[in-house]
Amino acid sequence: MATNGASTTSQQLIPIFNGDKYEFWSIKMKTLFKSQELWDLVEKGYAEEDEEQRLRENKKKDSKALFYIQQAIHDSIFSRIAVAETSKQAWDILKKEFHGSTKVMTVKLQSLRRDFKNSSMKSSESVQGYLSRVSAIVNHTKAYGDKITDETIVSKVLRSLNKRYDHVVAAIEESHDLSNYGFDELMSSLQAHKDSLNASQEKGEEKAFQIKG
């Protein structure tokens, strides 16, 4: 059972779930389980009918997975899984309570899709701020199992940037096949454009200062 003041390295490496953002926590935990070759046990459990040696090994590995789950949740959550005897039981309890029903997930996905569709760069917003906002919506959408492609994200961002980025958008659309153009590449291109604008502005200010002097 995890506490607020986890001090050991092993505890610090385990993502702690306190009841908020279950989807992101579960993704991190799946990665942890897969790195330890435990995910199949957590997801599917093990058969009690296995031959003795295999059953003993599976029970040992399952206890390890259950220990990880117990360490990865805050004291306020632990009571939910205190009676779980296997990692699958503990995982399913948390998933049922915090991941939500199919109906709840559908409503959340609809809301996120609407946010994505209606998102646009505000006049006073920086390009980094807008891209971060879009990225947050996309990550939440993917966490609920929606498969949104880079092509869809890139096309949406290019259509919703401020007018001052029109020439950058035109250049990207002319020089790249958007079906193979990643969101990370788009962020790099827009950041490079911003850096270029800043450099030009600083050069202009420096020149004006020299003329004035």
C-alpha positions as CSV (number, residue, x, y, z in Angstrom):
1,M,0.0,0.0,0.0
2,A,1.5,3.3,-1.1
3,T,1.9,6.4,1.1
4,N,2.5,10.0,0.3
5,G,6.1,9.9,1.4
6,A,7.4,7.0,-0.7
7,S,11.1,7.3,-0.4
8,T,12.7,4.3,-2.0
9,T,13.7,4.3,-5.7
10,S,11.4,1.4,-6.5
11,Q,8.4,3.2,-5.0
12,Q,9.2,6.4,-6.8
13,L,9.2,4.6,-10.1
14,I,5.7,3.2,-9.6
15,P,3.0,5.7,-10.7
16,I,0.7,6.3,-7.8
17,F,-3.1,6.4,-8.3
18,N,-5.1,8.6,-6.0
19,G,-8.4,8.3,-7.7
20,D,-7.8,10.9,-10.5
21,K,-6.9,10.3,-14.2
22,Y,-7.3,6.5,-14.0
23,E,-6.8,6.1,-17.8
24,F,-3.3,7.6,-17.8
25,W,-2.3,5.6,-14.7
26,S,-3.6,2.4,-16.2
27,I,-1.5,3.0,-19.3
28,K,1.6,3.5,-17.3
29,M,0.9,0.4,-15.2
30,K,0.3,-1.7,-18.3
31,T,3.8,-0.7,-19.5
32,L,5.3,-1.6,-16.2
33,F,3.6,-5.0,-16.2
34,K,4.7,-5.7,-19.8
35,S,8.3,-4.8,-18.9
36,Q,8.1,-7.5,-16.2
37,E,6.3,-10.0,-18.4
38,L,3.3,-9.9,-16.0
39,W,0.6,-8.3,-18.1
40,D,-1.0,-11.6,-19.3
41,L,-1.5,-12.6,-15.7
42,V,-3.1,-9.2,-14.8
43,E,-5.3,-9.2,-17.8
44,K,-6.3,-12.9,-18.1
45,G,-5.4,-14.5,-14.8
46,Y,-4.1,-18.1,-14.6
47,A,-5.7,-21.5,-14.6
48,E,-5.8,-23.4,-11.4
49,E,-5.8,-26.6,-13.5
50,D,-2.2,-26.0,-14.7
51,E,0.4,-28.6,-13.8
52,E,2.0,-28.1,-10.3
53,Q,5.3,-26.5,-11.3
54,R,3.6,-24.1,-13.8
55,L,0.9,-23.2,-11.2
56,R,3.5,-22.5,-8.6
57,E,5.4,-20.2,-10.9
58,N,2.2,-18.4,-12.0
59,K,1.2,-17.8,-8.4
60,K,4.6,-16.4,-7.6
61,K,4.5,-14.0,-10.6
62,D,0.9,-13.1,-9.8
63,S,1.8,-12.2,-6.2
64,K,4.5,-9.9,-7.7
65,A,1.9,-8.2,-9.9
66,L,-0.5,-7.8,-7.1
67,F,2.2,-6.3,-5.0
68,Y,2.9,-3.7,-7.7
69,I,-0.8,-2.8,-7.8
70,Q,-1.0,-2.5,-4.0
71,Q,2.1,-0.2,-4.1
72,A,0.7,1.8,-6.9
73,I,-2.4,3.1,-5.1
74,H,-2.9,5.7,-2.4
75,D,-4.0,4.7,1.0
76,S,-7.4,6.2,0.3
77,I,-8.0,3.7,-2.5
78,F,-6.5,0.6,-1.0
79,S,-9.6,-0.5,0.8
80,R,-11.2,-1.2,-2.6
81,I,-8.8,-4.0,-3.4
82,A,-7.9,-5.2,0.1
83,V,-9.8,-8.4,-0.3
84,A,-8.4,-9.2,-3.8
85,E,-6.3,-12.3,-3.8
86,T,-5.0,-12.1,-7.4
87,S,-3.7,-9.3,-9.6
88,K,-6.6,-9.8,-12.0
89,Q,-9.2,-9.4,-9.3
90,A,-7.5,-6.2,-8.1
91,W,-7.1,-4.8,-11.6
92,D,-10.7,-5.6,-12.5
93,I,-12.0,-3.9,-9.3
94,L,-10.2,-0.7,-10.1
95,K,-11.1,-0.8,-13.8
96,K,-14.8,-1.3,-13.0
97,E,-14.9,1.6,-10.5
98,F,-12.7,4.2,-12.1
99,H,-12.7,3.5,-15.8
100,G,-16.5,3.7,-16.0
101,S,-19.2,1.8,-17.8
102,T,-19.4,1.6,-21.6
103,K,-22.2,4.2,-21.4
104,V,-20.0,6.6,-19.4
105,M,-17.0,6.1,-21.7
106,T,-19.2,6.8,-24.7
107,V,-20.4,10.1,-23.2
108,K,-16.8,11.1,-22.3
109,L,-15.6,10.2,-25.8
110,Q,-18.4,12.3,-27.4
111,S,-17.4,15.2,-25.3
112,L,-13.7,14.9,-26.2
113,R,-14.5,14.5,-29.9
114,R,-16.6,17.7,-29.7
115,D,-13.8,19.6,-27.9
116,F,-11.4,18.4,-30.6
117,K,-13.7,19.4,-33.5
118,N,-14.4,22.9,-32.0
119,S,-10.8,23.6,-30.9
120,S,-9.1,26.6,-32.6
121,M,-6.1,28.8,-31.8
122,K,-7.1,31.9,-29.9
123,S,-5.9,35.3,-31.0
124,S,-3.8,35.8,-27.8
125,E,-2.7,32.2,-27.6
126,S,0.9,31.0,-28.3
127,V,1.4,28.2,-30.8
128,Q,2.9,26.1,-28.0
129,G,-0.1,26.7,-25.8
130,Y,-2.5,25.7,-28.6
131,L,-0.6,22.6,-29.5
132,S,-0.4,21.6,-25.8
133,R,-4.2,22.0,-25.6
134,V,-4.8,19.9,-28.7
135,S,-2.3,17.3,-27.5
136,A,-4.1,17.0,-24.1
137,I,-7.5,16.4,-25.8
138,V,-5.9,13.8,-28.2
139,N,-4.2,11.9,-25.3
140,H,-7.4,11.8,-23.3
141,T,-9.3,10.5,-26.4
142,K,-6.7,7.8,-27.0
143,A,-6.8,6.8,-23.4
144,Y,-10.5,5.9,-23.8
145,G,-9.6,3.7,-26.7
146,D,-10.4,6.0,-29.7
147,K,-8.0,5.6,-32.6
148,I,-7.3,9.1,-33.9
149,T,-4.7,9.3,-36.6
150,D,-1.8,11.8,-36.9
151,E,-3.3,12.8,-40.3
152,T,-6.5,13.8,-38.7
153,I,-4.7,15.8,-35.9
154,V,-2.4,17.5,-38.3
155,S,-5.2,18.5,-40.7
156,K,-7.2,19.9,-37.8
157,V,-4.3,21.9,-36.4
158,L,-3.4,23.4,-39.8
159,R,-7.0,24.5,-40.4
160,S,-7.3,26.1,-37.0
161,L,-4.1,28.2,-36.7
162,N,-4.1,32.0,-36.6
163,K,-4.0,33.8,-39.9
164,R,-0.3,34.8,-39.3
165,Y,0.6,31.1,-39.9
166,D,-1.1,31.0,-43.3
167,H,2.2,31.0,-45.2
168,V,3.6,28.2,-43.0
169,V,0.5,26.1,-43.5
170,A,0.8,26.6,-47.3
171,A,4.4,25.6,-47.2
172,I,3.7,22.5,-45.2
173,E,0.8,21.4,-47.4
174,E,2.9,21.9,-50.5
175,S,6.0,20.1,-49.3
176,H,4.6,17.2,-47.3
177,D,2.2,14.3,-47.8
178,L,-0.1,14.9,-44.8
179,S,-0.9,11.1,-44.7
180,N,2.7,10.5,-43.6
181,Y,3.3,13.8,-41.7
182,G,3.4,13.3,-37.9
183,F,2.1,15.6,-35.2
184,D,5.6,15.8,-33.7
185,E,6.9,17.0,-37.1
186,L,4.3,19.6,-37.3
187,M,5.1,20.9,-33.8
188,S,8.8,21.1,-34.8
189,S,8.0,23.0,-37.9
190,L,5.8,25.5,-36.1
191,Q,8.4,25.9,-33.4
192,A,11.1,26.6,-36.0
193,H,8.8,29.2,-37.6
194,K,8.3,30.9,-34.2
195,D,12.1,30.9,-33.6
196,S,12.6,32.4,-37.0
197,L,10.1,35.1,-36.3
198,N,11.7,35.9,-33.0
199,A,15.1,36.1,-34.5
200,S,13.9,38.4,-37.3
201,Q,12.2,40.6,-34.7
202,E,15.3,40.8,-32.5
203,K,17.4,41.6,-35.6
204,G,15.0,44.4,-36.6
205,E,15.0,45.9,-33.2
206,E,18.8,45.8,-33.0
207,K,19.1,47.5,-36.4
208,A,16.6,50.2,-35.4
209,F,18.5,50.8,-32.2
210,Q,21.8,51.2,-34.1
211,I,20.2,53.6,-36.6
212,K,18.7,55.6,-33.7
213,G,22.1,55.7,-32.0
